[in-house]
Amino acid sequence: MLYTAYEWNRRAGAPAVTASRLTATALQALPGPLGRAPGLRHVRAACDMLAHARPTHDRPAFGIDAVPVDGETVAVREREAMRTPFATLLHFEKPAVTGQPRVLVVGPMSGHFTTLIRPTIRTLLSDHDVHVIDWHNARDVPVEHGAFGLDEYIEHVMDAIRHLGPDTHVVAVCQPAVPVLAAVALLAADDDPAQPSSVTLMAGPIDTRVNPNRVNDAAATKPLSWFERRVIDTVPRGYAGTGRRVYPGVVQLTAFMSMNPKRHLAAHGRLYRDLLAGNTERAAATRAFYDEYGAVMDVPAEFYLETVGRIFQEHQLPTGRLTWRGRRVDPGAIRRTALLTVEGENDDICSPGQTLAAHELCTGVPEERKQHHLQPGVGHYGVFSGSRWEAEVYPVVRTFIDRASERLAAPA
């Protein structure tokens, strides 16, 4: 029903969206005083906003063509390093640069494309050789490729780490903190030579019993059957993943927007005023954010439901009950991998303390190889994007990775 209602709404609104886009373009092209007439400016601004006021399922481009390295601008190119039906391991190559620490970035599979953490990737690229797991839209994955749950997510992370080999540093942004920590623990338990040099967990739900917020309450106060009935649907005909059960990305987008509607309404009010006033640079920045925010992907139903049930309701990792394909996951097995946790003081999605809880679980990591950073004055997204990320959080991450690399390079 969710998908059917969404598809009907999308099709019914398509003519209005197309007409608004064409009208805005035509009015923009009007010459001289006519194009600057107050009434026409209002119409143009309204049409411009209506033309963009809908979600899309098109994955945006990362668009990272160059980054600064040691004061010089160097070219960046994307290369596919490994691929499965559910994800691509991308390498952001810098052919002119060698010798930088190798970093694997793992982003969330939570209704948005991995491009949402583009600011994290772009900043890391100046000082690191960056690889990224780029998750695919579940509605584009044929059902014959099977289910994708928490076990498969953990396996993808382990396979990526093994592919990159020893001396890799892993950065988990938000939701993947649990599966990434589980993957590192399983590699450690096997004494796998590919165990990463360090793992950085940023604003992730290691233990949501700590300082619970409304997101945690919403997940914990309803039975899992409620989520399966209300927010899971089947991909309809017309897509490669026809018949696959998914958590639609538009549902997640609606949930995020409803958490702070006043902020989003205020942002669109500013956008309208900027369009009227001709503040093109600021309007473009707001538009770019919401174009990215409105690009949604469907999540496999198995992964969504297992995340809600095993992580947010049963708290399996902090209570020692998390398993992977029948094997118990023990973070205490981690000994060779340094641990950094990062949280935002004002995070209302992953409250302070929930990521810090990883330190109590990783009993085998020496205290001198553990570090925690609580960033003042930022919410959830400020932990890994924006000015505070670049100026205050990133230097902590960079220094931590450098120290972990130096320890490996030091003679025994």
Secondary structure as a PSIPRED ss2 file (coil, helix, strand):
# PSIPRED VFORMAT (PSIPRED V4.0)

   1 M C   1.000  0.000  0.000
   2 L H   0.000  1.000  0.000
   3 Y H   0.000  1.000  0.000
   4 T H   0.000  1.000  0.000
   5 A H   0.000  1.000  0.000
   6 Y H   0.000  1.000  0.000
   7 E H   0.000  1.000  0.000
   8 W H   0.000  1.000  0.000
   9 N H   0.000  1.000  0.000
  10 R H   0.000  1.000  0.000
  11 R H   0.000  1.000  0.000
  12 A H   0.000  1.000  0.000
  13 G H   0.000  1.000  0.000
  14 A H   0.000  1.000  0.000
  15 P H   0.000  1.000  0.000
  16 A H   0.000  1.000  0.000
  17 V H   0.000  1.000  0.000
  18 T H   0.000  1.000  0.000
  19 A H   0.000  1.000  0.000
  20 S H   0.000  1.000  0.000
  21 R H   0.000  1.000  0.000
  22 L H   0.000  1.000  0.000
  23 T H   0.000  1.000  0.000
  24 A H   0.000  1.000  0.000
  25 T H   0.000  1.000  0.000
  26 A H   0.000  1.000  0.000
  27 L H   0.000  1.000  0.000
  28 Q H   0.000  1.000  0.000
  29 A C   1.000  0.000  0.000
  30 L C   1.000  0.000  0.000
  31 P C   1.000  0.000  0.000
  32 G H   0.000  1.000  0.000
  33 P H   0.000  1.000  0.000
  34 L H   0.000  1.000  0.000
  35 G H   0.000  1.000  0.000
  36 R C   1.000  0.000  0.000
  37 A C   1.000  0.000  0.000
  38 P H   0.000  1.000  0.000
  39 G H   0.000  1.000  0.000
  40 L H   0.000  1.000  0.000
  41 R H   0.000  1.000  0.000
  42 H H   0.000  1.000  0.000
  43 V H   0.000  1.000  0.000
  44 R H   0.000  1.000  0.000
  45 A H   0.000  1.000  0.000
  46 A H   0.000  1.000  0.000
  47 C H   0.000  1.000  0.000
  48 D H   0.000  1.000  0.000
  49 M H   0.000  1.000  0.000
  50 L H   0.000  1.000  0.000
  51 A H   0.000  1.000  0.000
  52 H H   0.000  1.000  0.000
  53 A C   1.000  0.000  0.000
  54 R C   1.000  0.000  0.000
  55 P C   1.000  0.000  0.000
  56 T E   0.000  0.000  1.000
  57 H C   1.000  0.000  0.000
  58 D C   1.000  0.000  0.000
  59 R C   1.000  0.000  0.000
  60 P C   1.000  0.000  0.000
  61 A C   1.000  0.000  0.000
  62 F C   1.000  0.000  0.000
  63 G C   1.000  0.000  0.000
  64 I C   1.000  0.000  0.000
  65 D C   1.000  0.000  0.000
  66 A E   0.000  0.000  1.000
  67 V E   0.000  0.000  1.000
  68 P E   0.000  0.000  1.000
  69 V E   0.000  0.000  1.000
  70 D C   1.000  0.000  0.000
  71 G C   1.000  0.000  0.000
  72 E E   0.000  0.000  1.000
  73 T E   0.000  0.000  1.000
  74 V E   0.000  0.000  1.000
  75 A E   0.000  0.000  1.000
  76 V C   1.000  0.000  0.000
  77 R E   0.000  0.000  1.000
  78 E E   0.000  0.000  1.000
  79 R E   0.000  0.000  1.000
  80 E E   0.000  0.000  1.000
  81 A E   0.000  0.000  1.000
  82 M E   0.000  0.000  1.000
  83 R E   0.000  0.000  1.000
  84 T C   1.000  0.000  0.000
  85 P C   1.000  0.000  0.000
  86 F C   1.000  0.000  0.000
  87 A E   0.000  0.000  1.000
  88 T E   0.000  0.000  1.000
  89 L E   0.000  0.000  1.000
  90 L E   0.000  0.000  1.000
  91 H E   0.000  0.000  1.000
  92 F E   0.000  0.000  1.000
  93 E E   0.000  0.000  1.000
  94 K C   1.000  0.000  0.000
  95 P C   1.000  0.000  0.000
  96 A C   1.000  0.000  0.000
  97 V C   1.000  0.000  0.000
  98 T C   1.000  0.000  0.000
  99 G C   1.000  0.000  0.000
 100 Q C   1.000  0.000  0.000
 101 P C   1.000  0.000  0.000
 102 R E   0.000  0.000  1.000
 103 V E   0.000  0.000  1.000
 104 L E   0.000  0.000  1.000
 105 V E   0.000  0.000  1.000
 106 V E   0.000  0.000  1.000
 107 G C   1.000  0.000  0.000
 108 P C   1.000  0.000  0.000
 109 M C   1.000  0.000  0.000
 110 S C   1.000  0.000  0.000
 111 G C   1.000  0.000  0.000
 112 H E   0.000  0.000  1.000
 113 F C   1.000  0.000  0.000
 114 T H   0.000  1.000  0.000
 115 T H   0.000  1.000  0.000
 116 L H   0.000  1.000  0.000
 117 I H   0.000  1.000  0.000
 118 R H   0.000  1.000  0.000
 119 P H   0.000  1.000  0.000
 120 T H   0.000  1.000  0.000
 121 I H   0.000  1.000  0.000
 122 R H   0.000  1.000  0.000
 123 T H   0.000  1.000  0.000
 124 L H   0.000  1.000  0.000
 125 L H   0.000  1.000  0.000
 126 S C   1.000  0.000  0.000
 127 D C   1.000  0.000  0.000
 128 H C   1.000  0.000  0.000
 129 D E   0.000  0.000  1.000
 130 V E   0.000  0.000  1.000
 131 H E   0.000  0.000  1.000
 132 V E   0.000  0.000  1.000
 133 I E   0.000  0.000  1.000
 134 D E   0.000  0.000  1.000
 135 W E   0.000  0.000  1.000
 136 H C   1.000  0.000  0.000
 137 N C   1.000  0.000  0.000
 138 A H   0.000  1.000  0.000
 139 R H   0.000  1.000  0.000
 140 D H   0.000  1.000  0.000
 141 V C   1.000  0.000  0.000
 142 P C   1.000  0.000  0.000
 143 V H   0.000  1.000  0.000
 144 E H   0.000  1.000  0.000
 145 H H   0.000  1.000  0.000
 146 G C   1.000  0.000  0.000
 147 A C   1.000  0.000  0.000
 148 F C   1.000  0.000  0.000
 149 G C   1.000  0.000  0.000
 150 L H   0.000  1.000  0.000
 151 D H   0.000  1.000  0.000
 152 E H   0.000  1.000  0.000
 153 Y H   0.000  1.000  0.000
 154 I H   0.000  1.000  0.000
 155 E H   0.000  1.000  0.000
 156 H H   0.000  1.000  0.000
 157 V H   0.000  1.000  0.000
 158 M H   0.000  1.000  0.000
 159 D H   0.000  1.000  0.000
 160 A H   0.000  1.000  0.000
 161 I H   0.000  1.000  0.000
 162 R H   0.000  1.000  0.000
 163 H H   0.000  1.000  0.000
 164 L H   0.000  1.000  0.000
 165 G C   1.000  0.000  0.000
 166 P C   1.000  0.000  0.000
 167 D C   1.000  0.000  0.000
 168 T E   0.000  0.000  1.000
 169 H E   0.000  0.000  1.000
 170 V E   0.000  0.000  1.000
 171 V E   0.000  0.000  1.000
 172 A E   0.000  0.000  1.000
 173 V E   0.000  0.000  1.000
 174 C C   1.000  0.000  0.000
 175 Q C   1.000  0.000  0.000
 176 P C   1.000  0.000  0.000
 177 A H   0.000  1.000  0.000
 178 V H   0.000  1.000  0.000
 179 P H   0.000  1.000  0.000
 180 V H   0.000  1.000  0.000
 181 L H   0.000  1.000  0.000
 182 A H   0.000  1.000  0.000
 183 A H   0.000  1.000  0.000
 184 V H   0.000  1.000  0.000
 185 A H   0.000  1.000  0.000
 186 L H   0.000  1.000  0.000
 187 L H   0.000  1.000  0.000
 188 A H   0.000  1.000  0.000
 189 A H   0.000  1.000  0.000
 190 D C   1.000  0.000  0.000
 191 D C   1.000  0.000  0.000
 192 D C   1.000  0.000  0.000
 193 P C   1.000  0.000  0.000
 194 A C   1.000  0.000  0.000
 195 Q C   1.000  0.000  0.000
 196 P C   1.000  0.000  0.000
 197 S C   1.000  0.000  0.000
 198 S E   0.000  0.000  1.000
 199 V E   0.000  0.000  1.000
 200 T E   0.000  0.000  1.000
 201 L E   0.000  0.000  1.000
 202 M E   0.000  0.000  1.000
 203 A C   1.000  0.000  0.000
 204 G C   1.000  0.000  0.000
 205 P C   1.000  0.000  0.000
 206 I C   1.000  0.000  0.000
 207 D C   1.000  0.000  0.000
 208 T C   1.000  0.000  0.000
 209 R C   1.000  0.000  0.000
 210 V C   1.000  0.000  0.000
 211 N C   1.000  0.000  0.000
 212 P C   1.000  0.000  0.000
 213 N C   1.000  0.000  0.000
 214 R H   0.000  1.000  0.000
 215 V H   0.000  1.000  0.000
 216 N H   0.000  1.000  0.000
 217 D H   0.000  1.000  0.000
 218 A H   0.000  1.000  0.000
 219 A H   0.000  1.000  0.000
 220 A H   0.000  1.000  0.000
 221 T C   1.000  0.000  0.000
 222 K C   1.000  0.000  0.000
 223 P C   1.000  0.000  0.000
 224 L H   0.000  1.000  0.000
 225 S H   0.000  1.000  0.000
 226 W H   0.000  1.000  0.000
 227 F H   0.000  1.000  0.000
 228 E H   0.000  1.000  0.000
 229 R H   0.000  1.000  0.000
 230 R H   0.000  1.000  0.000
 231 V H   0.000  1.000  0.000
 232 I C   1.000  0.000  0.000
 233 D E   0.000  0.000  1.000
 234 T E   0.000  0.000  1.000
 235 V C   1.000  0.000  0.000
 236 P C   1.000  0.000  0.000
 237 R C   1.000  0.000  0.000
 238 G C   1.000  0.000  0.000
 239 Y C   1.000  0.000  0.000
 240 A C   1.000  0.000  0.000
 241 G C   1.000  0.000  0.000
 242 T C   1.000  0.000  0.000
 243 G C   1.000  0.000  0.000
 244 R C   1.000  0.000  0.000
 245 R E   0.000  0.000  1.000
 246 V E   0.000  0.000  1.000
 247 Y E   0.000  0.000  1.000
 248 P C   1.000  0.000  0.000
 249 G H   0.000  1.000  0.000
 250 V H   0.000  1.000  0.000
 251 V H   0.000  1.000  0.000
 252 Q H   0.000  1.000  0.000
 253 L H   0.000  1.000  0.000
 254 T H   0.000  1.000  0.000
 255 A H   0.000  1.000  0.000
 256 F H   0.000  1.000  0.000
 257 M H   0.000  1.000  0.000
 258 S H   0.000  1.000  0.000
 259 M H   0.000  1.000  0.000
 260 N C   1.000  0.000  0.000
 261 P H   0.000  1.000  0.000
 262 K H   0.000  1.000  0.000
 263 R H   0.000  1.000  0.000
 264 H H   0.000  1.000  0.000
 265 L H   0.000  1.000  0.000
 266 A H   0.000  1.000  0.000
 267 A H   0.000  1.000  0.000
 268 H H   0.000  1.000  0.000
 269 G H   0.000  1.000  0.000
 270 R H   0.000  1.000  0.000
 271 L H   0.000  1.000  0.000
 272 Y H   0.000  1.000  0.000
 273 R H   0.000  1.000  0.000
 274 D H   0.000  1.000  0.000
 275 L H   0.000  1.000  0.000
 276 L H   0.000  1.000  0.000
 277 A H   0.000  1.000  0.000
 278 G C   1.000  0.000  0.000
 279 N C   1.000  0.000  0.000
 280 T H   0.000  1.000  0.000
 281 E H   0.000  1.000  0.000
 282 R H   0.000  1.000  0.000
 283 A H   0.000  1.000  0.000
 284 A H   0.000  1.000  0.000
 285 A H   0.000  1.000  0.000
 286 T H   0.000  1.000  0.000
 287 R H   0.000  1.000  0.000
 288 A H   0.000  1.000  0.000
 289 F H   0.000  1.000  0.000
 290 Y H   0.000  1.000  0.000
 291 D H   0.000  1.000  0.000
 292 E H   0.000  1.000  0.000
 293 Y H   0.000  1.000  0.000
 294 G C   1.000  0.000  0.000
 295 A E   0.000  0.000  1.000
 296 V E   0.000  0.000  1.000
 297 M C   1.000  0.000  0.000
 298 D C   1.000  0.000  0.000
 299 V E   0.000  0.000  1.000
 300 P E   0.000  0.000  1.000
 301 A H   0.000  1.000  0.000
 302 E H   0.000  1.000  0.000
 303 F H   0.000  1.000  0.000
 304 Y H   0.000  1.000  0.000
 305 L H   0.000  1.000  0.000
 306 E H   0.000  1.000  0.000
 307 T H   0.000  1.000  0.000
 308 V H   0.000  1.000  0.000
 309 G H   0.000  1.000  0.000
 310 R H   0.000  1.000  0.000
 311 I H   0.000  1.000  0.000
 312 F H   0.000  1.000  0.000
 313 Q H   0.000  1.000  0.000
 314 E C   1.000  0.000  0.000
 315 H C   1.000  0.000  0.000
 316 Q C   1.000  0.000  0.000
 317 L C   1.000  0.000  0.000
 318 P C   1.000  0.000  0.000
 319 T C   1.000  0.000  0.000
 320 G C   1.000  0.000  0.000
 321 R C   1.000  0.000  0.000
 322 L C   1.000  0.000  0.000
 323 T E   0.000  0.000  1.000
 324 W E   0.000  0.000  1.000
 325 R C   1.000  0.000  0.000
 326 G C   1.000  0.000  0.000
 327 R E   0.000  0.000  1.000
 328 R E   0.000  0.000  1.000
 329 V C   1.000  0.000  0.000
 330 D C   1.000  0.000  0.000
 331 P H   0.000  1.000  0.000
 332 G H   0.000  1.000  0.000
 333 A H   0.000  1.000  0.000
 334 I C   1.000  0.000  0.000
 335 R C   1.000  0.000  0.000
 336 R C   1.000  0.000  0.000
 337 T C   1.000  0.000  0.000
 338 A E   0.000  0.000  1.000
 339 L E   0.000  0.000  1.000
 340 L E   0.000  0.000  1.000
 341 T E   0.000  0.000  1.000
 342 V E   0.000  0.000  1.000
 343 E E   0.000  0.000  1.000
 344 G E   0.000  0.000  1.000
 345 E C   1.000  0.000  0.000
 346 N C   1.000  0.000  0.000
 347 D C   1.000  0.000  0.000
 348 D C   1.000  0.000  0.000
 349 I C   1.000  0.000  0.000
 350 C C   1.000  0.000  0.000
 351 S C   1.000  0.000  0.000
 352 P C   1.000  0.000  0.000
 353 G C   1.000  0.000  0.000
 354 Q C   1.000  0.000  0.000
 355 T C   1.000  0.000  0.000
 356 L C   1.000  0.000  0.000
 357 A C   1.000  0.000  0.000
 358 A H   0.000  1.000  0.000
 359 H H   0.000  1.000  0.000
 360 E H   0.000  1.000  0.000
 361 L H   0.000  1.000  0.000
 362 C C   1.000  0.000  0.000
 363 T C   1.000  0.000  0.000
 364 G C   1.000  0.000  0.000
 365 V C   1.000  0.000  0.000
 366 P C   1.000  0.000  0.000
 367 E H   0.000  1.000  0.000
 368 E H   0.000  1.000  0.000
 369 R H   0.000  1.000  0.000
 370 K E   0.000  0.000  1.000
 371 Q E   0.000  0.000  1.000
 372 H E   0.000  0.000  1.000
 373 H E   0.000  0.000  1.000
 374 L E   0.000  0.000  1.000
 375 Q E   0.000  0.000  1.000
 376 P C   1.000  0.000  0.000
 377 G C   1.000  0.000  0.000
 378 V C   1.000  0.000  0.000
 379 G C   1.000  0.000  0.000
 380 H C   1.000  0.000  0.000
 381 Y H   0.000  1.000  0.000
 382 G H   0.000  1.000  0.000
 383 V H   0.000  1.000  0.000
 384 F C   1.000  0.000  0.000
 385 S C   1.000  0.000  0.000
 386 G C   1.000  0.000  0.000
 387 S H   0.000  1.000  0.000
 388 R H   0.000  1.000  0.000
 389 W H   0.000  1.000  0.000
 390 E H   0.000  1.000  0.000
 391 A H   0.000  1.000  0.000
 392 E H   0.000  1.000  0.000
 393 V H   0.000  1.000  0.000
 394 Y H   0.000  1.000  0.000
 395 P H   0.000  1.000  0.000
 396 V H   0.000  1.000  0.000
 397 V H   0.000  1.000  0.000
 398 R H   0.000  1.000  0.000
 399 T H   0.000  1.000  0.000
 400 F H   0.000  1.000  0.000
 401 I H   0.000  1.000  0.000
 402 D H   0.000  1.000  0.000
 403 R H   0.000  1.000  0.000
 404 A H   0.000  1.000  0.000
 405 S H   0.000  1.000  0.000
 406 E H   0.000  1.000  0.000
 407 R H   0.000  1.000  0.000
 408 L H   0.000  1.000  0.000
 409 A H   0.000  1.000  0.000
 410 A C   1.000  0.000  0.000
 411 P C   1.000  0.000  0.000
 412 A C   1.000  0.000  0.000
